[in-house]
Each structure stands twice: as structure tokens, then as C-alpha cells.
Amino acid sequence: MIKINEAFISETSVKAKKSARSRMNFNFHKEDAATLQRMLNAMEPDTYIQPHKHENPDKVEVFFALRGRLLIVEFDDKGEISDYVVLDARTGNFGAEIDPRTWHTIISLEEDSVAYEVKDGPYDVAVDKNFAPWAPEEGDEKASDYISQILTKLKLV
């Protein structure tokens, strides 16, 4: 049994802070071929996850807030925000499920934020995500400004 407690979540958060990408997964599934992918996803506010969708193969993705505040944003095909939710267990917004073929991103709104993530498998890096052509790529110097624009548009800053 893997126990998801404060110590375990904190350990994953510490690893995220030390990571060059400011995030860290802990995979519960034993192999990439597993048909159900389950993981902790610890994220710091300075991480960037390029908007993407799971299509061909289609996959459902679910996030549950275990600690902190996480913004889930969905977009239309032109990159306009179509829906969003701030996940925060303290306010009763526990999770969000994202349909296949839906552009989305997740943004950490406070330090030490951790989500429990569930996604259809198997995982194959070559086809797992279709990245949005209208958003900066990970590592692009424009990524920080892009996140700021989203937060401003949603009045979260």
C-alpha cells in the first residue's frame, strides 16, 4: 500500500522545487504500458505546461487538488479560454475532468501545490500530447508572459 499523507506529498513537493522544470511526478502505475496512469503531480508557480490535448489516441484526464491552488483552463481551437476552475480543497473545488480532444493547461497558483492526476494509458511520449500551436513551447521565454496574460484575463492576479 502506498499511503498518500502529508509527509509523502511534502517529499514530492521538495523534489519539484529542486527540479529544473519546477514540477515533479510520482507515478503509482508500475509501467508506461498501464492502461490507467495515476500519479502525484507537484507543481510550483513558475512551472509551465504548454496547452495540449489528448487526441489520437483519445484520453480522459482528471486532476484532484490535494494541496495548494491549481488553475485548470480549457481553450477552444483558436486559443480562447472556454472554461476554467481553480482547484482548492479548502474551498470545496476538489477536482476537474477533462474530456479527450480538449485543449487545456494546468497552472500552479501557490507554492507546494500538489494534484492527484489520473489519465487513460498507455503512456507513449511520441503520441501522448498534441501541443497547441498558438501557445509558447515549454522553455520559451514568452511562457511566463503567456501565463500572466491568462491570470490577468481571469482576474486571478
C-alpha positions in Angstrom: 0.0 0.0 0.0 1.2 3.5 -0.8 -0.1 6.0 1.7 -0.7 9.5 0.4 -0.1 11.5 3.5 1.4 14.9 4.3 5.0 13.5 4.5 4.7 11.8 1.1 3.2 14.9 -0.5 5.8 17.2 1.1 8.6 14.9 -0.2 7.3 15.2 -3.7 6.9 19.0 -3.4 10.6 19.3 -2.3 11.6 17.4 -5.4 9.5 19.7 -7.6 11.2 22.8 -6.1 14.6 21.3 -6.9 13.6 20.3 -10.4 14.7 22.5 -13.4 11.0 22.3 -14.5 9.6 23.2 -11.1 7.4 20.2 -11.1 7.7 16.5 -10.2 5.5 13.4 -10.8 5.4 10.4 -8.6 3.9 7.6 -10.7 1.8 5.0 -8.9 1.5 2.9 -12.1 4.3 0.4 -12.5 4.9 0.8 -16.2 4.1 3.1 -19.1 2.0 0.4 -20.7 -0.5 0.5 -17.9 -4.0 1.3 -19.2 -4.6 3.6 -16.2 -2.0 6.2 -15.4 -2.1 7.5 -11.8 0.4 10.0 -10.3 1.0 12.8 -7.9 1.9 16.0 -9.8 3.7 18.5 -7.6 3.9 22.0 -9.2 5.4 25.3 -8.3 4.0 28.6 -9.6 6.9 29.1 -12.0 6.3 25.9 -13.9 4.8 26.0 -17.4 2.7 23.2 -19.0 2.1 24.1 -22.7 -1.6 23.8 -23.5 -2.3 20.5 -25.1 -4.9 17.9 -25.8 -5.0 14.1 -25.8 -6.2 13.0 -29.2 -5.4 10.0 -31.4 -5.3 8.2 -29.0 -8.1 10.0 -27.1 -7.6 10.1 -23.4 -9.6 11.5 -20.4 -7.5 13.3 -17.8 -8.6 14.1 -14.2 -7.0 16.3 -11.6 -7.8 16.4 -7.8 -6.3 19.1 -5.6 -4.5 17.5 -2.6 -2.7 20.7 -1.5 -2.5 24.3 -2.7 -4.3 26.0 -5.6 -4.3 24.9 -9.2 -5.9 26.6 -12.2 -7.3 24.3 -14.9 -8.0 26.1 -18.1 -9.7 24.8 -21.2 -9.4 26.5 -24.6 -11.1 26.5 -28.0 -9.3 25.7 -31.2 -8.2 29.4 -31.6 -6.7 29.5 -28.1 -9.5 31.5 -26.4 -10.4 30.4 -22.9 -13.6 28.4 -23.0 -13.8 27.3 -19.3 -11.7 27.2 -16.1 -11.8 26.3 -12.5 -9.5 26.9 -9.5 -9.0 23.7 -7.7 -8.6 24.2 -3.9 -9.7 21.6 -1.4 -10.1 24.3 1.2 -12.9 25.9 -0.9 -14.6 22.7 -1.9 -13.3 22.8 -5.5 -11.7 19.3 -5.4 -11.2 18.3 -9.0 -11.9 18.5 -12.7 -12.2 16.0 -15.5 -11.1 17.0 -19.0 -12.6 15.3 -22.0 -10.4 13.9 -24.8 -9.7 16.3 -27.7 -10.0 19.3 -25.3 -7.1 21.9 -25.3 -6.1 22.5 -21.6 -3.3 23.5 -19.2 -2.8 23.5 -15.5 -1.2 26.4 -13.7 0.0 26.3 -10.1 -1.3 29.3 -8.2 0.7 28.8 -5.0 3.8 27.1 -3.7 3.7 23.4 -2.7 0.6 22.7 -4.9 0.0 19.0 -5.5 -2.6 17.3 -7.6 -3.5 13.6 -7.9 -3.7 13.0 -11.6 -5.5 10.2 -13.4 -5.2 9.7 -17.2 -6.0 6.9 -19.6 -2.9 4.9 -20.7 -0.8 3.6 -22.0 1.8 6.4 -22.0 3.8 6.9 -25.2 5.7 10.2 -25.3 5.5 10.3 -29.1 1.7 10.5 -29.1 0.6 11.4 -25.6 0.1 15.1 -26.2 -0.8 17.3 -29.1 0.6 20.7 -28.2 -1.3 23.9 -29.1 0.4 25.8 -32.0 -1.0 29.1 -30.6 0.9 28.8 -27.2 4.6 29.1 -26.4 6.5 25.9 -26.1 8.0 24.8 -22.8 11.3 26.6 -22.3 10.2 29.6 -24.5 11.0 32.9 -22.8 7.4 34.0 -23.7 5.8 31.3 -21.5 5.9 33.4 -18.3 4.1 36.3 -20.1 1.6 33.9 -21.5 0.7 32.6 -18.0 0.5 36.2 -16.8 -2.0 37.0 -19.6 -4.2 34.1 -18.6 -4.2 35.0 -14.9 -5.0 38.7 -15.8 -7.8 37.7 -18.1 -9.3 35.6 -15.4 -8.7 38.2 -12.8 -6.6 35.9 -10.7 -3.8 38.4 -10.1 
